[in-house]
């Protein structure tokens, strides 16, 4: 069994600040891959039997991915996808409550903490 343990799902214009694109371009990366559609996600993970999916919540680095959005996407292929929730300890009103909500209400199976610097 092949498991892709690190995958993302987000919409560039909704979930990422413009600074994320600038940082990627400044580091020599390609900004055209930032918008992840269901089709591009499935094409990119086609070789994996299972995939762990997470967004990131880290306002200081420009990531504001909705846990609800990730959970809805994971539910579209729950046999194959495993969702991880995320919380921003510096910006979320109650990050521990958000993590609890992710596991208890959204069915997430793990937690992703992104850089907050």
Long-range contacts (C-beta under 8 A, 24 or more apart in sequence): 1-49, 1-50, 2-47, 2-48, 2-49, 2-50, 3-48, 3-49, 3-50, 3-51, 3-52, 4-45, 4-47, 4-48, 4-50, 4-51, 4-52, 5-52, 6-52, 7-41, 7-44, 7-45, 7-51, 7-52, 7-53, 7-54, 8-36, 8-53, 8-54, 8-55, 8-56, 8-65, 9-36, 9-41, 9-53, 9-54, 9-55, 9-65, 9-69, 9-70, 9-73, 10-36, 10-55, 10-56, 10-63, 10-65, 10-69, 11-35, 11-36, 11-69, 12-36, 15-55, 15-63, 15-64, 15-65, 15-66, 15-69, 16-62, 16-63, 16-64, 16-65, 17-62, 17-63, 17-64, 18-62, 19-62, 20-61, 20-62, 20-63, 23-62, 38-73, 38-76, 41-73, 42-77, 48-80, 49-80, 50-80, 50-81, 50-82, 51-80, 51-81, 51-82, 52-81, 52-82, 52-83, 52-84, 52-110, 53-81, 53-82, 53-83, 53-84, 54-83, 54-84, 54-85, 54-86, 54-110, 54-112, 55-86, 55-112, 56-86, 56-112, 56-114, 57-86, 57-87, 57-88, 57-91, 57-92, 57-98, 57-114, 58-86, 58-88, 58-90, 58-114, 58-115, 58-116, 59-88, 59-90, 59-91, 59-116, 60-90, 60-91, 60-115, 60-116, 60-117, 61-114, 61-115, 61-116, 61-117, 63-114, 67-98, 67-101, 67-102, 67-106, 67-108, 68-106, 70-108, 71-102, 71-106, 71-107, 71-108, 74-107, 74-108, 75-107, 82-109, 82-110, 83-107, 83-108, 83-109, 84-108, 84-109, 84-110, 84-111, 84-112, 85-110, 85-111, 85-112, 86-111, 86-112, 86-113, 86-114, 87-111, 87-113, 88-114, 88-116, 89-113, 89-116, 90-116
